[in-house]
Amino acid sequence: MSDKQLRNTILDLLLRIDKDTGFSHLVIDNAIKKNKINPKDEGLLTEVVYGTMQRKLTLDYYIDSFITQKKKLDDWVRMLLRMSLYQMVFLDKVPDHAIIHEAVEIAKKRGHKGTSSFVNGLLRNAQRQGVPDTSKINSDTKRLSVETSHPEWIVERWVAEYGYETTKKMCEENLNRKVMAVRVQPLKIKRDDAIELLTSQGFGVKPSLFSEQGILIEQGNILKSDLFKDGCLTIQDQSSMLVAEMLRAEPEMVVLDACSAPGGKATHIAEKMHNMGSIHAYDLHKKKVKLIQDKAAGLTLSIINADAMDARKLQSVHKEESFDRILVDAPCSGLGVIRGKPEIKYHKQESDVHRLSSIQLEILESVAPLLKINGLLIYSTCTVDMEENENVVQRFIEGNENFDIDSAFFKELPESLQASQGITEMGLQLFPQDYGTDGFFLTRLIRKK
């Protein structure tokens, strides 16, 4: 693929992610396979797409500083400028003159002479003058918003909840790529054996402190390893591994995973149960049920029964006190996974948080009667917003005298998390800057009567 074709592909991907709210990692993976991208070009494509999306607001601040008359730019022109400036400011792999030349050529092809002249002029001005100094922005929240490319409403919300310093560290960490984590299928291979084998094959790996099944991949493309292809490994963030570890499901139990797709936590629970017992896994969307089934099949797990249903209506198919364990990994704003899916921060609104917190509480209220007395329920989200986490749990506890926060939960947390700054009366909030994981919340409830 020529440089011109590669940059056109990058531009098309960015426009699609920005417009269609497609998850960047899925769009990138599909494009690499579909276009048969050369392995040597994969790195640049991934870096420019992720980086441009991660720093979109910062790049817009730069672009707007060079436009004297605030004219409306076509979406593709602004995106072309963003991806070009991203490479000029944040990367050093390609010389500025080559970046500008390719941008002008794309502008000629997609627009007209006036468009290419405008693109050429703006990028050359940026090259000569440098980008504007953000330290001159007076407001702390506005400056942090621009410098870390987080919408101002998110910054203001996090500052109110956690203070400026924690918010600053979180926003800055969200600009970094996290280390990939995988989980071994312990019915197929022991973690120590997997680590030894991967090390011998040139991978840079180390054990996770969060789960006895977790491995961090610091070097190498694990997707191309035989262990992954043979279903001995599956990708899962360390924070998500905590769910099955803390659920304490045992062989022959009956477990409910109320919001299951794509099935990472359900399969982990099945492994903890030694593939003995039964797990009822549900998702609202029928097409996502196949993701659960495929993941279970890939890991050779047979106790997961997956079906489509709204978690708020499960009382219509299950009797009260049917389950030994329940997992509510609730639909949420996703503000904890911004590092891997940077587009999330631009597509969410504050109203989404309010709406989702209501749904989360409804799900908890609906599935709670299905838990046996003395049974355990994990509530988890991949967000860092207090309204969706501690506040939902507190409202549930206040309205349900049969349930308590399980005090044993805090004692059973991995030793590495015992002193976490995210521990509250309601549970554990993981911040991305603390352990290199997703932002994630979980707690454990126990039914008393």
C-alpha positions in Angstrom: 0.0 0.0 0.0 1.4 3.4 -1.0 1.7 6.3 1.5 -1.2 8.0 -0.3 -3.4 5.0 0.0 -2.5 4.5 3.6 -3.3 8.1 4.5 -6.6 7.9 2.7 -7.4 4.8 4.6 -6.5 6.5 7.9 -8.7 9.5 7.0 -11.7 7.2 6.1 -11.3 5.3 9.3 -11.2 8.5 11.4 -14.3 9.9 9.7 -16.2 6.6 10.3 -15.2 6.4 14.0 -16.1 10.1 14.5 -19.5 10.0 12.7 -20.8 6.5 13.3 -19.6 6.2 16.9 -17.9 2.9 15.9 -15.5 1.5 18.5 -12.1 2.4 17.2 -10.4 -0.9 18.1 -13.0 -2.9 16.1 -12.9 -0.5 13.1 -9.1 -0.6 13.0 -9.0 -4.4 13.2 -11.5 -4.8 10.5 -9.8 -2.3 8.2 -6.4 -4.1 8.6 -7.9 -7.4 7.7 -10.1 -6.1 4.9 -7.4 -3.9 3.2 -4.7 -6.5 3.9 -2.5 -3.7 5.4 1.2 -4.5 5.3 2.4 -5.4 8.8 5.0 -2.5 8.6 2.1 -0.1 8.0 -0.1 -1.5 10.8 1.8 0.4 13.5 1.5 3.8 11.8 -2.2 3.4 11.0 -3.0 2.3 14.5 -0.9 5.1 16.1 -2.4 7.9 13.9 -6.0 6.8 14.2 -5.8 6.3 18.0 -3.7 9.3 18.6 -5.8 11.7 16.5 -9.0 10.5 18.3 -7.3 10.7 21.7 -6.2 14.3 21.1 -9.1 15.6 19.0 -10.0 18.6 21.1 -6.3 19.6 21.5 -5.9 19.4 17.7 -9.0 21.5 17.2 -7.6 24.1 19.5 -4.5 24.2 17.4 -6.4 24.3 14.1 -8.7 27.1 15.2 -5.8 29.3 16.3 -4.6 29.5 12.6 -8.1 30.3 11.2 -8.6 34.1 11.3 -12.1 34.0 9.9 -14.0 31.3 11.8 -15.4 29.5 8.7 -17.1 26.1 8.9 -14.8 23.4 7.6 -16.0 20.3 5.9 -15.7 17.3 8.2 -13.1 15.6 6.1 -11.0 18.8 5.8 -10.9 19.2 9.6 -10.1 15.5 10.1 -7.3 15.7 7.5 -5.8 18.7 9.4 -6.2 16.9 12.7 -4.4 13.7 11.5 -1.7 15.8 9.8 -1.1 18.0 12.9 -1.1 15.0 15.2 1.8 13.5 13.2 3.7 16.8 13.0 3.3 17.6 16.8 3.3 14.3 18.5 5.2 11.9 16.2 8.6 12.0 14.7 8.4 9.0 12.3 7.6 11.0 9.2 9.2 14.4 8.2 6.9 17.5 8.3 7.3 18.2 4.6 6.2 14.7 3.6 3.1 14.9 5.9 2.2 18.3 4.4 2.7 17.1 0.8 0.5 14.0 1.3 -2.2 16.2 3.0 -2.2 18.6 0.1 -2.5 15.8 -2.4 -5.5 14.3 -0.5 -7.1 17.8 -0.4 -6.6 18.2 -4.2 -8.2 14.8 -4.8 -11.2 15.2 -2.4 -11.8 18.9 -2.8 -10.6 21.7 -5.1 -7.7 24.0 -5.5 -8.9 26.4 -2.8 -9.2 23.5 -0.4 -5.6 22.3 -1.0 -4.3 25.8 -0.8 -6.0 26.3 2.6 -4.7 23.0 3.9 -1.2 23.8 2.7 -1.2 27.3 4.2 -2.5 26.2 7.6 0.0 23.3 8.0 2.9 25.4 6.8 2.0 28.1 9.3 1.9 25.5 12.1 5.3 24.3 10.9 6.8 27.8 11.0 5.1 29.2 14.1 4.6 26.1 16.2 1.3 25.4 17.9 -0.2 27.8 20.5 0.8 27.7 24.1 -2.0 26.2 26.2 -0.5 27.4 29.5 -2.0 30.8 28.7 -5.6 29.4 29.2 -6.7 31.0 32.5 -9.3 28.5 33.7 -7.8 25.3 35.2 -10.6 23.1 34.0 -10.6 24.6 30.5 -6.8 24.2 30.2 -7.0 20.6 31.4 -9.8 20.0 29.0 -7.8 21.3 26.0 -4.4 19.8 27.0 -5.8 16.3 27.6 -8.7 16.5 25.1 -11.5 15.7 27.5 -14.8 17.6 27.1 -15.0 20.3 29.8 -18.2 18.8 31.4 -16.3 15.6 32.1 -13.4 17.5 33.7 -15.7 19.6 35.8 -17.6 16.5 36.9 -14.5 14.6 37.9 -13.0 17.6 39.7 -16.2 17.9 41.8 -16.1 14.2 42.6 -12.4 13.5 43.1 -10.6 16.8 43.2 -8.3 18.5 40.6 -5.1 16.5 41.1 -6.8 13.1 40.7 -8.7 14.3 37.7 -5.5 15.7 36.1 -3.7 12.3 36.6 -6.7 10.5 35.2 -7.0 12.7 32.1 -3.3 12.5 31.4 -3.3 8.7 31.9 -6.1 8.4 29.4 -3.7 9.6 26.7 -1.5 6.6 27.2 -1.9 3.1 25.8 -2.3 0.5 28.5 -0.5 -2.8 28.6 -2.6 -5.7 27.3 -3.7 -8.4 29.7 -4.8 -11.9 29.0 -6.3 -14.7 31.1 -5.3 -18.3 30.9 -7.9 -21.0 30.6 -6.8 -23.0 33.7 -8.5 -26.2 32.6 -6.1 -26.2 29.6 -2.9 -24.7 31.0 -1.4 -23.4 34.2 -0.4 -19.8 34.3 3.3 -20.6 35.2 3.5 -23.0 32.2 2.0 -20.3 29.9 4.4 -17.7 31.1 7.4 -20.0 30.6 6.2 -21.0 27.1 5.5 -17.4 26.0 8.9 -16.2 27.4 10.7 -18.9 25.4 8.9 -17.6 22.3 10.1 -14.1 22.8 7.1 -12.5 24.5 7.7 -10.0 27.3 5.2 -11.2 30.0 4.7 -11.0 33.8 1.9 -12.3 36.1 -1.0 -10.0 37.1 -1.3 -9.2 40.8 -5.1 -9.0 40.4 -5.9 -12.6 39.4 -4.1 -15.9 39.6 -5.0 -16.4 35.9 -3.9 -13.0 34.6 -0.8 -12.3 32.5 0.4 -8.9 31.3 1.8 -8.8 27.8 4.5 -6.1 27.7 6.1 -7.2 24.4 4.8 -9.1 21.4 1.5 -9.6 19.5 -0.2 -12.2 21.7 -3.0 -12.6 19.1 -0.5 -14.4 16.9 0.6 -16.9 19.6 -0.3 -20.5 19.4 -1.7 -20.4 23.0 -4.2 -17.7 21.9 -5.2 -19.5 18.7 -5.7 -22.8 20.7 -8.1 -21.2 23.2 -5.6 -21.3 26.1 -5.7 -17.5 26.5 -8.4 -14.8 26.2 -8.0 -11.1 26.3 -9.3 -9.4 29.4 -8.4 -6.3 31.4 -7.0 -7.0 34.9 -9.8 -4.9 36.4 -12.5 -7.2 34.8 -10.7 -10.3 36.1 -11.4 -9.1 39.6 -15.1 -9.8 39.0 -14.9 -13.6 38.9 -12.2 -13.6 41.5 -14.5 -11.7 44.0 -17.8 -13.5 43.0 -16.5 -16.6 44.7 -18.5 -19.0 42.5 -17.9 -22.7 43.1 -18.4 -25.9 41.1 -22.1 -27.0 40.8 -23.5 -23.6 41.7 -26.2 -21.9 39.7 -25.0 -18.4 38.6 -26.7 -15.5 36.8 -24.8 -13.1 34.6 -27.5 -10.5 33.9 -25.7 -8.3 31.3 -23.1 -10.7 29.9 -21.9 -9.8 26.4 -19.3 -10.3 25.1 -18.9 -13.0 27.7 -15.4 -12.4 29.2 -16.7 -12.5 32.8 -19.1 -15.4 32.2 -16.3 -17.6 30.8 -14.0 -16.6 33.7 -16.7 -17.6 36.2 -17.2 -20.9 34.3 -13.4 -21.5 34.7 -13.6 -20.8 38.4 -16.5 -23.4 38.6 -14.3 -25.9 36.8 -16.9 -26.0 34.1 -19.4 -27.7 36.5 -22.8 -26.3 37.4 -24.7 -23.8 35.3 -24.4 -20.1 34.3 -27.4 -18.3 32.8 -25.9 -15.5 30.7 -28.2 -12.8 29.2 -27.8 -9.8 27.0 -30.4 -7.2 25.8 -29.3 -7.6 22.2 -29.9 -10.9 20.4 -26.9 -10.4 18.0 -24.6 -10.1 21.0 -25.7 -13.5 22.4 -23.6 -15.1 19.7 -20.5 -13.3 21.1 -21.0 -15.1 24.4 -21.6 -18.5 22.8 -18.5 -18.1 20.5 -16.3 -17.1 23.5 -17.5 -20.0 25.5 -16.9 -22.4 22.6 -13.4 -21.0 21.9 -12.5 -21.7 25.5 -14.2 -25.1 25.5 -16.7 -24.2 28.3 -20.0 -26.0 28.2 -22.0 -24.7 31.3 -22.9 -21.3 29.9 -26.5 -21.0 28.6 -26.8 -17.7 26.7 -30.0 -16.0 25.7 -31.4 -12.5 24.8 -33.4 -10.7 27.4 -33.7 -7.4 29.2 -32.1 -7.9 32.6 -35.0 -6.0 34.2 -37.5 -8.7 33.0 -35.6 -11.8 34.3 -38.2 -12.5 37.0 -40.5 -13.6 34.2 -38.2 -16.6 33.4 -36.6 -17.4 36.8 -38.2 -18.0 40.2 -37.2 -16.0 43.3 -34.1 -17.4 45.1 -32.9 -19.3 42.1 -29.3 -18.3 42.1 -26.3 -18.9 44.4 -24.4 -16.0 42.7 -25.4 -13.1 40.6 -23.3 -10.7 38.5 -24.7 -7.3 37.4 -22.0 -5.9 35.1 -24.2 -3.0 34.3 -24.5 -1.0 31.1 -22.6 2.3 31.8 -21.1 5.4 30.3 -17.8 3.6 29.7 -15.8 6.6 31.0 -13.3 4.2 32.5 -12.2 2.7 29.1 -11.3 5.9 27.3 -7.7 4.8 26.8 -8.8 1.9 24.6 -11.8 3.6 23.1 -11.1 7.3 23.0 -14.2 8.2 21.0 -16.3 7.5 24.0 -15.5 10.8 25.7 -16.8 12.8 22.7 -20.0 10.8 22.2 -21.3 10.8 25.8 -23.3 13.6 27.4 -24.0 14.3 31.1 -27.6 13.3 30.4 -26.4 9.8 29.5 -24.9 9.4 33.0 -28.2 10.3 34.6 -30.2 8.0 32.3 -27.8 5.1 32.8 -27.8 5.4 36.6 -31.5 4.9 36.6 -31.3 1.8 34.4 -28.5 0.4 36.7 -30.7 0.8 39.7 -33.7 -0.8 37.9 -31.6 -3.8 37.0 -30.3 -4.3 40.6 -33.9 -4.0 41.9 -35.1 -6.5 39.4 -32.5 -9.3 39.8 -32.1 -9.0 43.6 -35.1 -11.2 44.4 -33.6 -14.0 42.3 -30.6 -14.4 44.7 -30.8 -17.1 47.4 -30.5 -16.1 51.1 -26.8 -15.8 52.0 -26.0 -15.6 48.2 -23.5 -13.0 46.8 -24.1 -10.4 44.1 -21.3 -8.5 42.4 -22.2 -5.0 40.9 -19.6 -3.7 38.5 -19.1 -1.0 35.9 -16.3 0.2 33.6 -16.8 3.8 34.5 -15.3 6.2 37.1 -18.5 8.2 37.6 -19.7 8.3 41.2 -23.4 8.6 40.2 -23.2 5.3 38.4 -21.2 3.6 41.1 -21.3 4.4 44.8 -24.5 6.4 44.4 -26.4 3.5 42.7 -25.2 1.0 45.3 -26.1 3.4 48.2 -29.6 3.9 46.8 -30.1 0.2 46.3 -29.0 -0.6 49.9 -31.2 2.1 51.4 -34.2 0.7 49.5 -33.5 -3.0 50.2 -33.2 -4.0 53.8 -32.5 -7.6 52.8 -29.1 -6.7 51.4 -25.8 -5.4 52.8 -22.4 -4.6 51.5 -20.5 -7.8 52.2 -17.7 -6.7 54.6 -15.7 -9.8 53.7 -15.3 -8.3 50.2 -12.7 -5.8 51.4 -10.7 -8.4 53.3 -10.6 -10.7 50.3 -9.3 -8.1 47.8 -5.8 -8.9 46.4 -3.0 -7.7 48.6 -1.9 -5.2 46.0 -5.3 -3.4 46.3 -5.7 -3.5 50.1 -4.4 0.1 50.4 -6.1 1.5 47.3 -7.2 5.1 47.4 -10.4 4.0 45.6 -11.8 2.0 48.5 -15.0 3.5 49.9 -17.8 2.2 52.1 -19.6 1.2 49.0 -16.9 -0.7 47.2 -13.7 -0.3 45.2 -13.1 2.3 42.5 -10.1 1.7 40.3 -8.6 4.7 38.5 -6.6 4.1 35.3 -3.5 5.9 36.7 -3.2 3.8 39.8 -2.6 0.3 38.5 -2.5 0.7 34.7 -6.0 -0.9 34.3 -9.3 0.4 33.0 -11.2 2.7 35.3 -13.5 0.2 37.0 -15.9 -0.1 39.9 -17.0 -3.2 41.8 -18.6 -4.2 45.0 -20.2 -7.3 46.6 -23.6 -7.5 48.2 -24.9 -10.3 50.4 -28.6 -11.2 50.8 -29.4 -11.6 54.6 -33.0 -12.7 54.4 
